[in-house]
Amino acid sequence: MATTRARIEELAKQLAALSPEDRLSVLAEVGRRGPRAAHESQKTAAWQRLHGLEGVVTLGGDALEDCAHLYDG
């Protein structure tokens, strides 16, 4: 899984490749969605709740990176 920095750099490259009009359209859409739109699906939960769900789902990805995101906000 790419780090947040790598993902931002890739998005910036893609944005730079667009025409000025398309770039403005993308930025307007991002602004319309609001600053929290990208993080709405990232909720926190108490350890007791998570522990009770052990074995129910497989999240995949990098467990250490996922834990860092949980505790760092």
N, C-alpha and C positions, 0 to 999 in steps of 0.2 A: 504494500500500500504506500503510495507516495506521501511524503510529508506535506504539511500545509504549505510550507515555503515553496516546494517544488510545484505544487498544484497552482499556486498563485503565479509563479514565474511562467508556467505553461499557458495559463489564461491570459497573462499580459502579452505574451508573444502572439497568441491568436487575436487578441484585441488590436494589437499594433498592425496586424496584416489586413485588417478591415479598412474599408473606405471611411473617410471622416463621417459621412452620414450614417453608415451602419454602426460605427463606433458610438456615436451619440445615441442611436436607438438602443443599443445594448446597455449603455450606462443609464438611460432613462428607465429601462425595464428593471434594472437592478435597484434604482432609486424608488420605483413604484412598489416593489416588493418589500421594501423596508430593510433596515439593518439586521433585524432578527430573523428574517425569513429563512436564511440558510441554516439557522441553528434551532428552529422550532422542533425538529425531531430529536434533538439531543437533550433529553430530560435526565435529571439525577434521581436517584432512589437510595433509600437507606440500605445499609449492608444487610440488615435482617431480612428485608424484602427480597434482595437479590439472592441471598443464601437459600431462601425458600424456593427459588426458581432454578436451583442447580440442576443441570441436565435437561431442562425444558427446551432450551434453544441453543443453537450453535451460531455464534456471532462471526467467527472467522476473523481474519485480519491479524494485526499485531497486538497481542494482549497487553504488553507493557505500554505501548503507545496509547491504547484505549484507556488504560487505567490513569495514565498521566493526564489525558484530556478530562477524565471524570473529576480528578482532584484539583487540576489547575483551572478549571472553569471552561 
